[in-house]
C-alpha cells in the first residue's frame, strides 16, 4: 500500500475452501497392495476413561472404526474388537494440576486369521492440553481475583485441576507396527522393519556412569628405545697425610729457697759496672 492511500478491508472468499465434516481427518489409504509401517488406524471407545475413577490395570474395549483393506483384501472388518490397558494414572490435585492417564494398546487380533497386528497409540500419555490463550486467560483472571476478591489467593492454591475424561464414542488413533504386503491375495505377508544399523558411534548420554576400573592408556606407537646407560665409575678416595705431633717442652723444676742468694747468671747491664766482691766499709 502506498503512502496516502486509505486503508481498506480484504474481501472474503466467495465460497468456503472445505466442507465441514463430523468425521476426523485420516490419512489417505495407500493405492498399492502394501500397507507401510506406521500407518494410522482409528478405533472407537466402548468404555469411558476417567482419570479420577479408572484404576490401574483396567481394560478398555475398543472397536475398529472402518474396515482395514489392503490391495482389495479385507484384513480386518469394521467394528473388529480391540483392547487397551491403563498402566498409570494421576488424579487431579490442588494447584490446578490436571489429571492424566497412560495407556497401552494390546496387539490387534485379526478376525479369521492366525495373526496379530502390533499397534501403538499415537498419544500414550493422555492429558489435558491447554492452549497459550487459555493459560493466559486463566493467569489474568487469577490476578484480578487476587486483587479484588479477599482470600482468593488461598482459594487458588487449594483449587484442584480438571479430571481427564474420554466418553464412549471418542476416537483414538493408533499406528501399525508391521508392514502388510497383499501383492499375492492368497498369501498375506506381515513383516517387521529391518533392525537399525548402528554406525558403531558411542551414543550420547547425559549421565556418565562411574567406571569400575581405570583402563590403561592406549599407546598408538611404541616408545623409542634409548641407548643403555652405563653404571657410574667409582671415584678413588685420597690417602690422608699424617700430621706432625708438636714437641712437648720439659718441665722446669723450681730451685729450693736458701738463706744465701745466688746471683743470676744473666745480670742486667747496669750491674756489670759494680765490683764483684765489694769490701766492707770500716
RACOR-V343820 format. One record per residue. N is the residue number from 0. RES is the residue in one letter. SS is DSSP state (H for helix, E for strand, C for the rest). PHI is phi in radians with two decimals (999 if undefined). Layout:
BEGIN
n=<N;N>
res=<RES;RES>
ss=<SS;SS>
phi=<PHI;PHI>
END
This chain:
BEGIN
n=<0;1;2;3;4;5;6;7;8;9;10;11;12;13;14;15;16;17;18;19;20;21;22;23;24;25;26;27;28;29;30;31;32;33;34;35;36;37;38;39;40;41;42;43;44;45;46;47;48;49;50;51;52;53;54;55;56;57;58;59;60;61;62;63;64;65;66;67;68;69;70;71;72;73;74;75;76;77;78;79;80;81;82;83;84;85;86;87;88;89;90;91;92;93;94;95;96;97;98;99;100;101;102;103;104;105;106;107;108;109;110;111;112;113;114;115;116;117;118;119;120;121;122;123;124;125;126;127;128;129;130;131;132;133;134;135;136;137;138;139;140;141;142;143;144;145;146;147;148;149;150;151;152;153;154;155;156;157;158;159;160;161;162;163;164;165;166;167;168;169;170;171;172;173;174;175;176;177;178;179;180;181;182;183;184;185;186;187;188;189;190;191;192;193;194;195;196;197;198;199;200;201;202;203;204;205;206;207;208;209;210;211;212;213;214;215;216;217;218;219;220;221;222;223;224;225;226;227;228;229;230;231;232;233;234;235;236;237;238;239;240;241;242;243;244;245;246;247;248;249;250;251;252;253;254;255;256;257;258;259;260;261;262;263;264;265;266;267;268;269;270;271;272;273;274;275;276;277;278;279;280;281>
res=<X;X;X;X;X;X;X;X;X;X;X;X;X;X;X;X;X;X;X;X;X;X;X;X;X;X;X;X;X;X;X;X;X;X;X;X;X;X;X;X;X;X;X;X;X;X;X;X;X;X;X;X;X;X;X;X;X;X;X;X;X;X;X;X;X;X;X;X;X;X;X;X;X;X;X;X;X;X;X;X;X;X;X;X;X;X;X;X;X;X;X;X;X;X;X;X;X;X;X;X;X;X;X;X;X;X;X;X;X;X;X;X;X;X;X;X;X;X;X;X;X;X;X;X;X;X;X;X;X;X;X;X;X;X;X;X;X;X;X;X;X;X;X;X;X;X;X;X;X;X;X;X;X;X;X;X;X;X;X;X;X;X;X;X;X;X;X;X;X;X;X;X;X;X;X;X;X;X;X;X;X;X;X;X;X;X;X;X;X;X;X;X;X;X;X;X;X;X;X;X;X;X;X;X;X;X;X;X;X;X;X;X;X;X;X;X;X;X;X;X;X;X;X;X;X;X;X;X;X;X;X;X;X;X;X;X;X;X;X;X;X;X;X;X;X;X;X;X;X;X;X;X;X;X;X;X;X;X;X;X;X;X;X;X;X;X;X;X;X;X;X;X;X;X;X;X;X;X;X;X;X;X>
ss=<C;C;C;C;C;C;C;C;C;C;C;C;C;C;C;C;C;C;C;C;C;C;C;C;C;C;C;C;C;C;C;C;C;E;E;C;C;C;C;E;E;E;E;E;E;C;C;C;E;E;C;C;C;C;C;C;C;C;E;E;E;E;E;E;C;C;C;E;E;E;C;C;E;E;E;E;C;C;C;C;E;E;E;E;E;E;E;E;E;E;C;C;E;E;C;C;E;C;C;E;E;E;E;E;E;C;C;E;E;C;C;C;C;C;C;E;E;C;E;E;E;C;C;C;E;E;E;C;C;C;C;H;H;H;H;H;H;H;H;H;H;H;H;H;H;H;H;H;C;C;C;H;H;H;H;H;H;H;C;E;C;C;C;C;E;E;C;C;C;C;E;E;E;E;E;E;C;C;E;E;E;E;E;E;C;C;E;E;E;E;E;C;C;C;C;C;C;C;C;C;C;C;C;C;C;C;C;C;C;C;C;C;C;C;C;C;C;C;C;C;C;C;C;C;C;C;C;C;C;C;C;C;C;C;C;C;C;C;C;C;C;C;C;C;C;C;C;C;C;C;C;C;C;C;C;C;C;C;C;C;C;C;C;C;C;C;C;C;H;H;H;C;C;C;C;C;C;C;C;C;C;C>
phi=<999;-1.39;-1.21;1.77;-1.36;-1.27;-1.29;-2.47;-1.44;-1.39;-1.17;-1.21;-1.19;-1.20;-2.48;-1.11;-1.29;-2.27;-1.70;-1.18;-2.49;-1.47;-1.43;-1.23;-1.31;-2.23;-1.25;-1.18;-1.20;-1.13;-1.32;-1.45;-1.49;-2.13;-1.72;-1.26;-1.16;1.50;-1.30;-1.41;-2.30;-1.86;-2.14;-1.89;-1.30;-1.77;-2.05;-1.54;-2.01;-2.40;-1.17;-1.54;-2.12;-1.32;-1.60;-1.20;1.66;-1.21;-1.66;-1.78;-1.61;-2.23;-2.58;-1.19;-1.25;-2.38;-1.15;-1.65;-2.08;-2.23;1.07;1.43;-1.87;-1.41;-1.41;-2.54;-1.36;-1.16;1.14;-1.19;-1.32;-2.59;-2.30;-2.49;-2.03;-1.52;-1.82;-2.82;-2.65;-2.47;-1.26;-1.12;-2.23;-1.14;1.44;1.06;-1.58;-1.35;-1.32;-2.64;-2.45;-2.14;-2.16;-2.42;-1.48;-1.35;-0.98;-1.45;-1.39;-1.40;-1.13;1.39;-2.28;-1.53;-2.51;-2.13;-1.93;-1.13;-2.24;-2.45;-1.24;-1.09;-2.26;-1.30;-1.75;-1.62;-2.63;-1.45;-1.76;-1.68;-1.34;-1.13;-1.19;-1.14;-1.13;-1.17;-1.12;-1.13;-1.13;-1.17;-1.10;-1.15;-1.14;-1.15;-1.12;-1.12;-1.43;-1.81;-1.86;-1.15;1.04;-1.23;-1.14;-1.16;-1.10;-1.17;-1.20;-1.64;-1.32;-1.37;-1.45;-1.75;-1.43;-1.47;-2.30;-2.08;-1.37;-1.06;1.74;-1.20;-1.71;-2.06;-1.73;-2.25;-2.23;-1.29;-1.95;-2.52;-1.76;-1.90;-1.96;-1.97;-1.10;-1.84;-1.03;-1.41;-2.29;-1.57;-1.80;-1.92;-2.34;-1.57;-1.17;-1.10;-1.14;-1.24;-1.59;-1.51;-1.63;1.09;-1.51;-1.25;-1.18;-1.34;-2.36;-1.28;-2.01;-1.65;-1.23;-1.33;-1.25;-1.26;-2.61;-1.61;-1.20;-1.21;-1.14;-1.49;-1.87;-1.17;-2.27;-1.17;-1.24;-1.17;-1.62;-1.51;-1.27;-1.14;-1.60;-1.31;-1.21;-1.17;-1.41;-1.22;-1.57;-1.18;-1.54;-1.28;-1.35;-1.19;-1.48;-1.17;-1.66;-1.17;-1.48;-1.14;-1.31;-1.69;-1.18;-1.24;-1.34;-1.52;-1.51;-1.25;-1.44;-1.18;-1.27;-2.31;-1.16;-1.65;-1.55;-1.74;-1.15;-1.30;-1.14;-1.71;-1.69;-1.31;-1.10;-1.24;-1.52;-1.29;-1.36;-1.42;-1.20;-1.24;-2.10;-1.24;-1.45;-1.20;-1.35;-1.27>
END
